[in-house]
């Protein structure tokens, strides 16, 4: 049981780090495309969604809560 909790926490931390990296990459794209209003709206929306997911992940970790394996796969698949 302890091993599962620890691996879940590590998976959560890795997912949180990946979300932070994804946010950074979208922000870099936004900086290069801010002249185009349509792209600006898309990148800002994407950054907001990524930030929301990261906040939820960080909250789960701080509350020592886990998530289902399916939820973890869904988040990681959408990052890649």
N, C-alpha and C positions, 0 to 999 in steps of 0.2 A: 504494500500500500504506500509506504513512504517513497519508494522508488517512483511510483506512478505520479505522486504529488510533485516530487522534485522535477521529474521530466516534464510535467505539465507546466510548472513554473518556468523552467528554462525555455520551453517552447513558446510560452507567453512573452518572455523577455525578447526572444529572437523575433517574434512576430511584431512586437512593439518597435524594435529597432528597424525592422524592414519597413514598417509604416512610416517611420521618421525619414528613412532614406527615400521612400516613394514621394513623400511630401516635398522634400528638398528637390528632387528631380523635376516634379511638376512646377515648383516655384522657379527653377532655372528656365524651364520652357516659357513660363509666363513672362519672365523678364525679357526674353528674346522676341516675344510675340505681342507685347502690350500695345503695339500700334493698331492691331486688329481687334476691334471691339468684340466680335463674335468669339474669337479664340480666348480673349480675356475672360468672358463670361464662363466659358467651358473650364478653363484652368482654375478659376476661382471656385467654381462649384466642386471640382475634383479635389482641390485642396481642403475645402470644408468637409467633404465626406471622409477623406483620409484622416483629417484631424479628429473627427467624431469617432472613427473606428479606433484610433490610437488612444483617445481618452477613455473609451469603454474598456479597451484592453488593459490600460494602466490601472483603471479602477478595479477590475477583476483581480489583478495581481495584488493590489494594496489591500483588498478585502479578503485575500486568501481564498478566492472563489475560483472555480474552474469553468470550463465551457465544454460543451459536447465535442466529440472528435469531429463531427460533421461541421460544426461552426468553425472550428479551427481550420479544417481543410478549405472551407468556403472562403475565409478571409485570405489564406495563403494563396489560393488559386487566383483570386482577384488582384493580388499584389503583383504576381509574376507576369 
